Amino acid sequence: AQTVTQSQPEMSVQEAETVTLSCTYDTSESDYYLFWYKQPPSRQMILVIRQEAYKQQNATENRFSVNFQKAAKSFSLKISDSQLGDAAMYFCAYVSPNQGGKLIFGQGTELSVKP
Amino acid sequence: EAEVAQSPRYKITEKSQAVAFWCDPISGHATLYWYRQILGQGPELLVQFQDESVVDDSQLPKDRFSAERLKGVDSTLKIQPAELGDSAMYLCASSLLRGEDTGELFFGEGSRLTVL
């Protein structure tokens, strides 16, 4: 069975600084997708960034980028120029095309941003 | 901007009582998911619908939980009887794409259940 592990329950970053959130996963599939979702307090979860496993190039969305290491089954999220609004729970998630969109989530990392 | 609607936002109930949650996905979204999120953990899928059909309910405790999406639009998740361990956030999500595609999931704000 596929699993997703986030080993950092909490992280903290100074405003304007850079922070990296870690995620590892386990799968025997060769084709899959990885996501980072953000869940602000009392707000709905939103997609931050998505990576297709067949793409070697790391995905980037403005201040958010990933370091995708397929062989190591690692998928970290880097947030540059951190802003107060980045404070939230961040979830790493995995899905295989064979699973009809069923996302498997990690345990989450709570990010706090200090002014 | 279209959003996934859920109600109620908060529900407090006593154990052994019945509770129901409602979800209205984004218009046109074929796939609907119910996830349960226990405090401090990631969401876990309870049930997945494609249109009105159940695609995956392998993790749904069927002795007490039921879910339906009769017309392939909105959905209801019911718990009867509620147990203390059911206290959690119940998240609804929807996706435009069908079948094996892996489109983005859009989540509602969730329904937080507290069982006393």
Boltz contact constraints between the chains, C-beta under 6 A:
constraints:
  - contact:
      token1: [A, 33]
      token2: [B, 102]
      max_distance: 6.0
  - contact:
      token1: [A, 44]
      token2: [B, 107]
      max_distance: 6.0
  - contact:
      token1: [A, 44]
      token2: [B, 108]
      max_distance: 6.0
  - contact:
      token1: [A, 44]
      token2: [B, 109]
      max_distance: 6.0
  - contact:
      token1: [A, 45]
      token2: [B, 107]
      max_distance: 6.0
  - contact:
      token1: [A, 47]
      token2: [B, 104]
      max_distance: 6.0
  - contact:
      token1: [A, 91]
      token2: [B, 42]
      max_distance: 6.0
  - contact:
      token1: [A, 95]
      token2: [B, 102]
      max_distance: 6.0
  - contact:
      token1: [A, 97]
      token2: [B, 100]
      max_distance: 6.0
  - contact:
      token1: [A, 97]
      token2: [B, 102]
      max_distance: 6.0
  - contact:
      token1: [A, 100]
      token2: [B, 55]
      max_distance: 6.0
  - contact:
      token1: [A, 100]
      token2: [B, 100]
      max_distance: 6.0
  - contact:
      token1: [A, 101]
      token2: [B, 31]
      max_distance: 6.0
  - contact:
      token1: [A, 101]
      token2: [B, 95]
      max_distance: 6.0
  - contact:
      token1: [A, 101]
      token2: [B, 102]
      max_distance: 6.0
  - contact:
      token1: [A, 102]
      token2: [B, 45]
      max_distance: 6.0
  - contact:
      token1: [A, 105]
      token2: [B, 42]
      max_distance: 6.0
  - contact:
      token1: [A, 105]
      token2: [B, 43]
      max_distance: 6.0
  - contact:
      token1: [A, 106]
      token2: [B, 42]
      max_distance: 6.0
  - contact:
      token1: [A, 107]
      token2: [B, 41]
      max_distance: 6.0
  - contact:
      token1: [A, 107]
      token2: [B, 42]
      max_distance: 6.0
  - contact:
      token1: [A, 108]
      token2: [B, 42]
      max_distance: 6.0
